[in-house]
Amino acid sequence: MRKLLNTLYIVNPKTYLSLDGENIIVKQEEEFKTRVPLHNLESIVSFSYLGASPALMGACAKRGISLTFATPNGRFLANVVGEETGSVYLRKKQFILSENEEQCSKIAKNMLVGKFYNSRFVIERTCRDYPLRVDVENLKKKSQLIKESIQFLYSTENVELDTLRGIEGKVASQYFEVFDELILSNKHDFYFKGRTKRPPLDNVNAMLSFIYTILSNDVASALSSVGLDPFVGFMHKDRPGRRSLALDLMEELRAPLADRFVITMINNKQVCASDFVKQDNGAILMKDETRKKIISAWQKKKQEELTHPFLKEKISWGLVPYVQSLLLARHLRGDLEEYPPFLWK
């Protein structure tokens, strides 16, 4: 089993990375800050527009170190890819199945079952833990609607991809309609009126976009590690520069991992209004110190253990993307009849 990624996060937008021998040189506004040995890293995520030197990008590609670039507010830009690893036969099978509507639908349906189940469980858990602080009746109503969508997927053999995408959009809307109910602290500064992405227009959306970007990077790295192409998906349509399979796989993990992480940080008052800055165009950005604080908490979250629902073994949250990638690869090889989604309990 692969260990947790040793990841270097660059959160200051004025940071530039370069190479010196076997070390990364970190500079901010031409001033030397620190050096980091390459052999200690498996992944680098930079939220800086200044980027990195060609020499460093080449060194990362040669050593198989994932190097991802994103905007300061968490929007994915690009990543450096070195020589492909893994079985060419597995990737060929992935490409062939991605062109088969029926096969794509079967895999996508199971992924959506995982997403719907986990979204519903987040709602149900809030009702259980805070019955006097939330509108239980409203939350239960949304939970029941999501349950009906799960039952429809289970009871229907062949569903077209466009139909699945429509159901996913409907359930996501139902889930986000009560998302604000899950926020129990500091409601004046942390409220949710709807999902806004480019740019995020409130503090909650800013945190969600940031964590979704980090999770997407983790999932893409996991897929690559088992020999799958993160850009060739089954549910999300192919688009230049979009890691469609990573987006497919992370759907199951949004609610139980990313969303609950953001909600927990807010409810535990680990973030406050002064951690964010509003731009003239209404966009909300996080301060450098805020991103560092969130990343530190995220790394701790990834070390927490849970019992994997399919393997029945204890693993850390940070390894869940790798386990799901491995299970998907086994399904594509024919070792598993169906892809088993992650059903959080």
C-alpha positions as CSV (number, residue, x, y, z in Angstrom):
1,M,0.0,0.0,0.0
2,R,1.3,3.4,-0.9
3,K,2.1,5.9,1.8
4,L,0.5,9.3,2.1
5,L,1.8,11.8,-0.3
6,N,4.6,14.0,1.0
7,T,3.3,17.2,-0.7
8,L,4.8,20.6,-0.9
9,Y,2.1,23.3,-1.0
10,I,3.0,26.8,-2.3
11,V,0.3,29.2,-1.1
12,N,2.0,32.6,-1.6
13,P,1.0,33.9,-5.1
14,K,4.4,35.7,-5.4
15,T,6.4,32.6,-5.0
16,Y,8.8,31.2,-7.7
17,L,10.3,27.8,-7.7
18,S,13.6,26.8,-9.2
19,L,16.1,24.0,-9.2
20,D,19.6,23.9,-7.6
21,G,21.1,20.4,-7.9
22,E,18.8,18.0,-6.1
23,N,16.9,20.8,-4.2
24,I,14.0,23.1,-4.9
25,I,14.7,26.8,-4.2
26,V,11.8,28.8,-3.0
27,K,11.9,32.5,-3.6
28,Q,9.3,35.2,-2.9
29,E,9.8,38.6,-4.7
30,E,13.4,37.5,-5.6
31,E,14.2,36.9,-2.0
32,F,15.4,33.4,-1.0
33,K,13.1,31.7,1.5
34,T,14.1,28.0,1.8
35,R,15.2,24.9,-0.1
36,V,13.5,21.6,-0.1
37,P,15.2,18.3,-1.1
38,L,13.5,16.7,-4.1
39,H,13.9,13.2,-2.8
40,N,11.6,14.0,0.1
41,L,8.6,14.9,-2.2
42,E,6.0,13.0,-4.2
43,S,3.9,16.0,-5.1
44,I,4.0,19.8,-5.4
45,V,0.9,22.0,-5.6
46,S,1.6,25.7,-6.4
47,F,-1.1,28.4,-6.0
48,S,1.2,31.0,-7.5
49,Y,1.0,32.6,-11.0
50,L,4.8,32.9,-11.1
51,G,5.2,29.1,-11.6
52,A,8.5,27.2,-11.7
53,S,11.6,27.0,-13.8
54,P,11.8,24.7,-16.8
55,A,14.7,22.9,-15.1
56,L,12.6,22.1,-12.0
57,M,9.6,21.0,-14.2
58,G,12.0,18.6,-16.1
59,A,13.4,17.3,-12.8
60,C,9.9,16.6,-11.4
61,A,8.8,14.9,-14.7
62,K,11.9,12.7,-14.6
63,R,11.5,11.7,-11.0
64,G,7.7,11.1,-11.2
65,I,6.9,14.0,-8.9
66,S,3.5,15.4,-9.5
67,L,3.7,19.2,-10.2
68,T,0.3,21.0,-10.3
69,F,-0.4,24.7,-10.9
70,A,-3.6,26.4,-9.7
71,T,-4.7,30.0,-9.3
72,P,-4.5,31.6,-5.8
73,N,-8.2,30.9,-5.2
74,G,-7.8,27.2,-6.1
75,R,-8.8,26.9,-9.8
76,F,-6.8,24.2,-11.5
77,L,-4.5,25.4,-14.4
78,A,-2.2,22.7,-15.4
79,N,0.1,19.9,-14.3
80,V,3.5,18.6,-15.4
81,V,3.4,15.0,-16.7
82,G,6.5,12.9,-17.2
83,E,6.9,9.5,-18.8
84,E,3.8,7.3,-18.6
85,T,3.9,4.4,-16.2
86,G,1.7,1.4,-15.6
87,S,0.2,-1.2,-17.9
88,V,-0.4,-0.1,-21.5
89,Y,-3.1,-2.8,-21.7
90,L,-5.0,-1.2,-18.7
91,R,-4.9,2.2,-20.4
92,K,-6.0,0.7,-23.7
93,K,-9.0,-1.0,-21.9
94,Q,-9.8,2.3,-20.3
95,F,-9.8,4.2,-23.7
96,I,-11.9,1.5,-25.3
97,L,-14.5,1.5,-22.5
98,S,-14.7,5.3,-22.5
99,E,-16.0,5.1,-26.0
100,N,-18.7,2.6,-25.1
101,E,-21.9,4.4,-23.9
102,E,-23.3,1.3,-22.1
103,Q,-20.1,0.6,-20.2
104,C,-19.6,4.2,-19.2
105,S,-23.1,4.3,-17.9
106,K,-22.6,1.3,-15.7
107,I,-19.4,2.7,-14.1
108,A,-20.9,6.2,-13.8
109,K,-24.1,4.9,-12.2
110,N,-22.1,3.2,-9.4
111,M,-20.1,6.4,-8.9
112,L,-23.3,8.4,-8.5
113,V,-24.7,5.9,-6.1
114,G,-21.6,6.6,-4.0
115,K,-22.0,10.3,-4.3
116,F,-25.8,10.3,-3.5
117,Y,-25.3,7.9,-0.6
118,N,-22.6,9.9,1.0
119,S,-24.4,13.2,0.5
120,R,-27.5,11.8,2.2
121,F,-25.4,10.4,5.0
122,V,-23.9,13.9,5.7
123,I,-27.4,15.3,6.0
124,E,-28.6,12.4,8.2
125,R,-25.6,12.7,10.5
126,T,-26.3,16.4,11.0
127,C,-29.9,15.5,12.0
128,R,-28.7,12.9,14.4
129,D,-26.0,15.0,16.0
130,Y,-27.7,18.4,16.2
131,P,-31.5,17.8,16.2
132,L,-32.2,21.0,18.2
133,R,-30.1,23.3,16.1
134,V,-31.3,22.4,12.6
135,D,-34.5,22.2,10.7
136,V,-34.8,18.4,10.9
137,E,-38.0,18.2,8.9
138,N,-36.5,20.1,5.9
139,L,-33.3,18.1,6.1
140,K,-35.2,14.8,6.2
141,K,-37.2,15.8,3.2
142,K,-34.1,16.4,1.1
143,S,-32.6,13.2,2.4
144,Q,-35.7,11.3,1.3
145,L,-35.5,12.8,-2.2
146,I,-31.9,11.8,-2.5
147,K,-32.8,8.3,-1.3
148,E,-35.4,8.0,-4.1
149,S,-32.7,8.9,-6.7
150,I,-30.5,6.1,-5.2
151,Q,-33.4,3.6,-5.4
152,F,-34.0,4.6,-9.0
153,L,-30.4,3.9,-10.0
154,Y,-30.5,0.6,-8.2
155,S,-33.8,-0.5,-9.9
156,T,-32.9,0.6,-13.4
157,E,-30.7,-1.5,-15.6
158,N,-29.7,0.7,-18.5
159,V,-29.6,4.5,-18.0
160,E,-28.2,6.8,-20.6
161,L,-25.3,9.0,-19.6
162,D,-27.2,12.2,-20.3
163,T,-30.0,11.0,-18.0
164,L,-27.4,10.2,-15.3
165,R,-25.9,13.7,-15.6
166,G,-29.4,15.2,-15.3
167,I,-30.1,13.2,-12.1
168,E,-26.7,14.1,-10.7
169,G,-27.5,17.8,-11.3
170,K,-30.9,17.5,-9.6
171,V,-29.5,15.7,-6.6
172,A,-26.6,18.2,-6.3
173,S,-29.2,21.0,-6.3
174,Q,-31.2,19.3,-3.5
175,Y,-28.1,18.8,-1.5
176,F,-26.8,22.3,-1.8
177,E,-30.3,23.7,-1.0
178,V,-29.8,22.6,2.6
179,F,-26.0,23.0,2.8
180,D,-26.4,26.2,4.7
181,E,-28.3,24.3,7.4
182,L,-25.1,22.3,8.1
183,I,-23.2,25.4,9.1
184,L,-23.9,26.0,12.7
185,S,-21.3,28.7,13.8
186,N,-20.6,32.3,12.8
187,K,-23.5,32.4,10.3
188,H,-23.1,36.1,9.7
189,D,-19.7,35.5,8.0
190,F,-20.2,31.9,6.8
191,Y,-23.4,31.4,4.9
192,F,-24.2,29.5,1.7
193,K,-26.8,30.6,-0.8
194,G,-25.7,28.5,-3.7
195,R,-22.6,27.1,-5.4
196,T,-20.4,29.8,-7.1
197,K,-17.1,28.8,-8.7
198,R,-15.4,31.2,-11.0
199,P,-15.0,33.2,-9.0
200,P,-16.3,32.1,-5.5
201,L,-18.6,34.9,-4.1
202,D,-18.6,34.0,-0.4
203,N,-16.3,32.6,2.2
204,V,-17.8,29.1,2.1
205,N,-17.5,28.8,-1.7
206,A,-13.9,30.0,-1.5
207,M,-13.0,27.2,0.9
208,L,-14.9,24.6,-1.1
209,S,-13.2,25.5,-4.4
210,F,-9.8,25.4,-2.7
211,I,-10.4,22.0,-1.2
212,Y,-12.0,20.6,-4.3
213,T,-8.8,21.5,-6.2
214,I,-6.6,19.8,-3.7
215,L,-8.8,16.7,-3.6
216,S,-8.8,16.6,-7.4
217,N,-5.0,16.7,-7.5
218,D,-4.9,13.8,-4.9
219,V,-7.3,11.7,-7.0
220,A,-5.4,12.4,-10.2
221,S,-2.2,11.3,-8.6
222,A,-3.8,8.2,-7.3
223,L,-5.2,7.3,-10.7
224,S,-1.8,7.8,-12.3
225,S,-0.2,5.6,-9.7
226,V,-2.3,2.6,-10.6
227,G,-1.7,3.1,-14.4
228,L,-5.0,4.9,-15.3
229,D,-5.2,8.1,-17.4
230,P,-6.9,10.8,-15.2
231,F,-7.9,12.7,-18.3
232,V,-10.1,10.0,-19.8
233,G,-13.4,9.7,-17.9
234,F,-16.6,7.8,-18.0
235,M,-19.2,10.4,-16.8
236,H,-17.5,13.8,-17.3
237,K,-17.1,14.5,-21.0
238,D,-13.6,14.8,-22.5
239,R,-12.4,18.3,-22.6
240,P,-8.8,19.6,-23.3
241,G,-7.0,20.1,-20.0
242,R,-9.8,18.6,-17.9
243,R,-9.0,15.5,-15.7
244,S,-12.3,13.9,-16.4
245,L,-11.7,10.6,-14.6
246,A,-10.4,12.4,-11.5
247,L,-13.6,14.4,-11.5
248,D,-15.6,11.2,-11.9
249,L,-13.9,9.5,-9.0
250,M,-13.9,12.4,-6.6
251,E,-17.7,12.8,-6.8
252,E,-18.0,10.0,-4.2
253,L,-15.5,11.9,-1.9
254,R,-16.9,15.5,-2.1
255,A,-19.5,15.2,0.7
256,P,-17.8,12.9,3.2
257,L,-14.3,14.2,2.9
258,A,-14.2,17.7,1.3
259,D,-17.6,19.2,2.4
260,R,-17.4,17.8,5.9
261,F,-13.9,19.1,6.3
262,V,-15.0,22.6,5.3
263,I,-18.0,22.5,7.6
264,T,-16.0,21.2,10.5
265,M,-13.4,24.0,10.2
266,I,-16.2,26.6,10.1
267,N,-18.2,25.0,13.0
268,N,-15.1,24.7,15.1
269,K,-14.2,28.3,14.4
270,Q,-10.9,27.5,12.9
271,V,-11.5,30.2,10.3
272,C,-13.0,33.7,10.6
273,A,-14.0,36.6,8.4
274,S,-10.6,38.3,8.6
275,D,-9.1,35.3,6.8
276,F,-10.7,36.4,3.5
277,V,-10.5,39.3,1.2
278,K,-13.2,40.6,-1.1
279,Q,-12.1,41.9,-4.5
280,D,-13.7,44.7,-6.5
281,N,-15.5,42.2,-8.8
282,G,-17.0,40.5,-5.8
283,A,-14.6,37.5,-5.8
284,I,-13.6,36.2,-2.4
285,L,-9.9,35.3,-2.0
286,M,-8.2,33.6,1.0
287,K,-5.2,35.2,2.6
288,D,-1.8,33.3,2.4
289,E,-2.1,32.5,6.1
290,T,-5.6,31.1,5.6
291,R,-4.5,28.7,2.9
292,K,-1.6,27.5,5.1
293,K,-4.0,27.0,8.0
294,I,-6.4,25.1,5.8
295,I,-3.7,22.9,4.2
296,S,-2.3,22.1,7.7
297,A,-5.7,20.9,8.9
298,W,-6.3,19.0,5.6
299,Q,-3.1,17.1,6.0
300,K,-4.2,16.1,9.6
301,K,-7.6,15.1,8.2
302,K,-5.9,12.7,5.7
303,Q,-4.1,10.9,8.5
304,E,-7.4,10.1,10.4
305,E,-8.4,6.4,10.1
306,L,-11.6,4.8,9.0
307,T,-12.8,1.3,8.1
308,H,-13.0,1.0,4.3
309,P,-16.6,-0.2,3.5
310,F,-15.5,-2.6,0.8
311,L,-12.2,-3.9,2.0
312,K,-13.3,-4.0,5.6
313,E,-9.8,-2.8,6.6
314,K,-8.6,0.3,8.5
315,I,-6.9,2.9,6.3
316,S,-6.3,6.6,6.5
317,W,-8.5,9.1,4.6
318,G,-5.5,10.0,2.6
319,L,-5.4,6.5,1.1
320,V,-9.1,6.4,0.1
321,P,-8.4,7.9,-3.4
322,Y,-5.7,5.2,-4.0
323,V,-8.0,2.4,-2.9
324,Q,-10.8,3.5,-5.1
325,S,-8.4,3.9,-8.0
326,L,-7.1,0.4,-7.4
327,L,-10.7,-1.0,-7.3
328,L,-11.5,0.8,-10.5
329,A,-8.4,-0.6,-12.2
330,R,-9.3,-4.1,-11.0
331,H,-12.8,-3.7,-12.5
332,L,-11.4,-2.5,-15.9
333,R,-9.1,-5.5,-15.9
334,G,-12.1,-7.8,-15.3
335,D,-11.1,-8.9,-11.8
336,L,-14.3,-7.3,-10.3
337,E,-17.7,-7.6,-12.0
338,E,-18.6,-4.1,-11.0
339,Y,-16.8,-1.0,-9.7
340,P,-17.6,-0.8,-5.9
341,P,-18.2,2.9,-5.0
342,F,-17.1,4.3,-1.7
343,L,-20.0,4.2,0.7
344,W,-19.1,6.1,3.9
345,K,-20.4,4.7,7.2
